[in-house]
Amino acid sequence: MTLRIACLGAGYFSQFHIGGWQRMEGVTLVGVADRSLEKAQAYDAPAFDNIDALLATGPDILDIILPPVAQAEAIRTALDQSPRAIICQKPFCTSLQEAQEITQLAEDAGVPLIVHENFRFQPWYRKIKKALEAGRIGTTLQASFRLRPGDGQGPDAYLSRQPYFQQMERFLIHETGVHWVDTFRYLFGEPSHVYADLRRVNPVIAGEDAGYVTFDHPGGVRALFDANRSLDHAADNTRRTMGEALIEGTDGTLSLFGDGSIWVRPFGALEAEQIAPPDQHEGFGGDCTKALQEHVVSALLNGSALENEARDYLRVIEIEHAIYRSAEEGRKLAV
């Protein structure tokens, strides 16, 4: 069976969505729509300038690649056509209340709504998850991720790629940090508490672009998101992993480097063993966009469980809100 795919939105990041579908077996891209027909026509697919014409192609999956302000209306319109599934980019909706309402509407319609949170699908995190489950470092005690993309310096930061970053009043956590909120949940389980210390380094950015966030996870695991978008790390492509990770356990330490390689150093040892080679994908994030899409297709065709359904993703939004409250109040909060 071949699934019919329609993509709504042809902005900067849509290239990774559309490219993923076009390289995938078992699907066919039946249309791309954008308010700018010229943008939609940039891809080798039927082009439209409105959602109604796009939905008239009869897609099994609608992939919404729009900013939050446009998502709810698009989802409501799509639900009337009862596709087999809807995928929606993050940040998901304009508020927690709107996200809750849209989630309920999708559930009432019986249409799976999946939030396109793709970082947990990056190949290094899937491999780290397997290594942790296999007990490679014993009992995990703590972890840290150092976000260092090196793209946030100077007055021209982000202008060539995503200029709206400069105007976001909530930036580091809302736009970027939520990736690790979800990834830490995937690796270590639901956090019970958060503490945040956020700040602005580049004065041309409206929101925060650096800070620390700590998470209390089950089993006594403590995780640290240590972020500064003005600093870099050792990598030929600093946007591949966007930083480096260290996960420490009773029997050893897992290290993720900027090339996507993963290393294990046994407790007490001086040398580390490479358990995953450097990533060779030239596009975004180890081809995690396509990996998420393949996950959704597999679930629809084989009945396997879906990750990142909207109901589950509401927790990420709740935790994000708690992080900002913690930074404002200067105290640790339950989530």
Secondary structure by P-SEA (a helix, b strand, c coil): cbbbbbbccccccaaaaaaaaaacccccccccccccccccccccccccccccccccccccbbbbbccccccaaaaaaaaaacccbbbbcccccccaaaaaaaaaaaaaacbbbbbcccccccaaaaaaaaaaaaccccccccccccccccccccccccccccccccccccccccccaaaaaaaaaaccccccbbbbbbbbccccccccccbbbbbbcccbbbbbbcccccccccccccccccbbbbbbcccbbbbbccccbbbbbcccccccccccccccccccccaaaaaaaaaaaaaaacccccccccccaaaaaaaaaaaaaaaaacccccc
